[in-house]
Amino acid sequence: MEKLPPLNAIKAFEVAARSGSFTLAAGELGVSSAAVSQQIRNLETWFGKQLFVRTGNRITLTDAGHAIYPQTARALGDIAAIGQRMLEGGLRTRLVVSVPFSLAELWLAPRLAALLEAFPHMAIDVRAEDDPIDLMRQNVDLRISYGDYHYPGLRMVRLVHDDVLPVCAPEFWHRHGSGDPGLTDLHESLFIHTNWGPNYASHPSWADWFAACGGSRSPDPSHGRRVGLSSLAIASARLGLGIALGQRVMAQVDLEAGCLIALSSVSVRLGHPYCAFMPPAKADRADVAALVGLLVNAAPTTRG
């Protein structure tokens, strides 16, 4: 067997590179920051290369660090998968899917129902959580993420680049609609605003939609309804609480059922696509590949 680098140092390097911090890596590994730093120095000595640039409390990967990170992440993922298979022994396969909160009910659940028709005896574990997560440590088979930048060492498939468009309940439009297709005459209190939180800045707003229509209106969120999840915006619109700038993938079922109506064909794309990430050792598993196929083929056609 060829000489191996120090494996504890490889693990410390992978966690530090993924988290971007010796402090965060220390917390995940249950050791001190000094211990992580020492492991990185050991690895740098072994390779004869500097792997991180250290600036105060900040670290960034060097060219050498970028060169080895994908391989180390993949290798550790393969080792974790082997260990999990050995621990599970003869237990049936369990598909572990991690998904952002908003996508879990309105988009993922119907696709899982279709998957269970093909794999009726499959055990499925769905976890709703924010990025980033540690797929190997948490034994996740497939992570659906907003954006293609969270998990550079994993297999990635782009699922859908979603867009948003104005939607509301038919009864709501019957009561409040002005007949103005540009929505310029509606009172600001009738608009539903989605706040994605402090970690996101690329989600289109009502101001972006009006600009796409050629207008300059910008409804004030303080005068309307505000929700913290895209799925809540859709649910609020379905209940007749206002007009949401709804994501098409989440509104699709309600639009087809007539529970929601689209008030315009003009739409605005999200800043990033939704992507599926998988540990390389699990990406070709039949159930994982089948779910990815369903998610790709179920992507709606965008317009506007």
N, C-alpha and C positions, 0 to 999 in steps of 0.2 A: 504494500500500500504506500502511495506517495505520502510525503510528509504533509501533515495537516496543520493549518494555523490553529492557534489556541481557540477552542470552541467557545469558552466563556467570553473571550474578547470579541469573537464574531457576534455573539448574541448582544453584547453591550453596544457594539457598533450598529447593528441593525435597529435596535430600539432608539438609540440616540439619533440616527439618521432619519428615522420615521417621525420622531417627535420633535426634532429640531432643538433639543435641549438636553444637557446632561442632567439637570435637575428632574425633568419629567421622566427621563430614562431611569434615574435612580429610584423614583417612586414606583415605577412599573416593575422594576427588578427587585425591589425590597432591599436596596443597598444604599450607601452614601454616594453623593455626587463625586467625592474624591475617589471612591472605588471605581466608578464608571470611567472617570478621567484616566485613572491608572491603567484600566483594561484597554482603553483606546491607545494610550501610549505604548503598551506592550504590542498591540497589533501593528501600530505604525512602525515600531522597531522590527517586527517580524517581516513586514512587507518591504521595509526600507523606503516607505512613501508616507507623506503627510496626508491624512484623510480628512481632516477638518481644518478650517480657518477659525481661530478663536479670537473674538473681538469682545472683550469684557465678558458679559454673561451670555453672549450670543455665539452660536456656532453655525457654520455653513460648510457644506461638502466641497472639497477640492475636486479637481478633475479626476484624480485617482479615486476619491471617495465615490463620485458618481459612477465610475467605471465598474466598481465591485458591488455597489449596493443592490442592483436587481438580482444578481446571482446569489448573494447571501440571503436576501429575503426569500427567494424561491427555494433555496436549499433548506432553510429552516422550516418553511412551509411543508416541504416534502417530509421532513423528519417528523413534524407534528402530525401529519396525516398518517404516517406509519404507526406512530404511537397510539393514535385514536383507534385505528383499525384493530390493533392488538388488544386494546382495552375493551373494545366493544365485543370482540370475539364473534360469537354466532348471532348477536343481536341483529335484527333487521335494520336496513339502512334508514337513517333519519335525515331528511333534507332540512338543513338549517339555513333560513333566509333572513337577512337583515335588511331593513328598508327604512327610509325616512318616514316620520309620523304621517305626513299628509298623504303619501301614496299607499299606505297599508290597506285601508278599507276600500277606497273608491277605484283603485287601479289594480293593485296586486291580488286582492281576494278573488275577483272573478277569474283571473288567469290561473290561480291555484285550483279553483273548482274544475277548470278544463284539464289541468294537469292530473288531477285525481281520477278523471275518467280513464286516462291512459295507465295510471299506476294506482289502482284502487286500494291497495294494501299499504301504501306508503305512509310513513309517519312524517309529519311536517311540523317544524318549529319555526314560527314567524316572530321576529323580534323587531320592534319599532324603536329606533334610536338614531341619534344625530351622528354625523361624521366628526372626527375619524374614529374608527374602531380597529381593533387588532383581530383580524380574521383568524390567524393561526391560534392565538391564545384563547379566543372564544369559540374555536371550532366552527366557524361560519363557512358554509359551502359557497354562498353567493351573497354579495352585498350590492344593493342598488343604491347609487349615489348620484347626487346632483353635482355634475362636473366630472371631468376626466383627469383630475390632477391629484386626487387624494392618495392613491395606492400605486405608486410607480413600479413596484416589484411584482404585480399580479397580472393575470390575464384579464384583458378588458374587451368588452363588446359594447358599442354604442347602441342604445335602445331607441330613443326618440328625442328629438329636439323639439320640445313642446312650445306652444304659443298660448296666449291669453286673448280672450274676447269677451265682450259684455253679454252676460246672461241674467235672466230673472225668471220667476214663475209666471206662467201665462196670466193668472189672476191678478198678480201685481201690476203687470203692464196694462191690463184692462182697466184697473183703477187709477193708475198714475201716469200712464203713457200719454205723451203729448202729440204723438204722430210725427215728432221731429226725429228723423233717423240719426242725426248727429248728437242727440242727447243734450244739446246745449241749453234747452229750456228747463231741464229737471232741477229741482232744488237739491242743494248739496247734501241734505240729510238723507237722501235716497240712495247714495252711493256706499258700497261696502269696500273697505280698504283692507288689504292684507299686509300685515307686518311680518316679514320673514325673520326679524331679529337682528342682533348686532353683527352676526357673522356673515351676512349676505348683503350685497349691494347691487346685484345685477338683475333683480326681479323687476319687470316693467310696472310702472305705476299708471294711474289714470291720466296723469299729465302726459306720459309717453303715448298712451292710446289716442288722446285727443290730438297730439302732434302728428301721429300717423294718419289721422283723418284730415290733416291740414288746418286744424284749429289751434287755439292757444289756451283753451280753458284748462284749469288745474283745480279740481275740487279739493277743498280743504278737509283733510282727514279728521280734524277736530270737530267738524260739523256733521260727519257721517258715522257709519258703523265701522268699527275696527276689530279685526280678528287676528289671531296669531298663527293660523295655519291655513294653507290653501284649501284644504278639505273643508274647513269650517266656513270659508267664504262660499263654497258651493252649497253646503248644507243651509246656510243662512239665506241664500238666494232661493233655494228650493222651498223654504218655509215662508217665503213672501216678505222677507225682512229688508229687501233692497235689491239693487243691481250690483252684481259682483263682476269684477274683471277676472273671470274664471279660467283656470287651466283646462285646455281642451281634453287632455287625457283623463281628467277627473270628472269633467262634465259630460263626457261622451254618452254614458249609459242614460243619464237623465234627459239629455237632448233627444236621444233616440226614442225614449219612452214618452216624451211630451211633458215631462215634469218641469223642464226648463226650456226656454226659447232663446235663441241667439238674436240679439238686437242689431247686429251688424256683421257683415262679412269681413270687415277690417280686423286684423289681429296683429299682435306684436310678439315676436319670438322672445323666449327666455334667454338670459345671458349665456347659459351653458346647457348641454344636453344631459339627459339621464343616461347613466352607464351602469353596466353590470361588471363587477369585479369578482374574480375567482382565484383561489390558489391554483397554480398550474397542475398540481397533483390531482385536483378534483374537477377541473374544467371539462374533461372528456367523459365524466361519469354520466350514465344514461339519463338519470333524473335531472341533473343539473343542465345538461345540454338541451333536454326537452323543455325545461322552463325558460331557458334563454330564447329558444326558438319561438315559444308562445309570446314572450314579451316583445320580441322584435316584430313578429308578424301582426301583433295586435295594435301596433302604433297607428294612430289615426292620421289621415292626410291633413296637413296644415294648409291654410289659405291666407290670403291677405298680404 
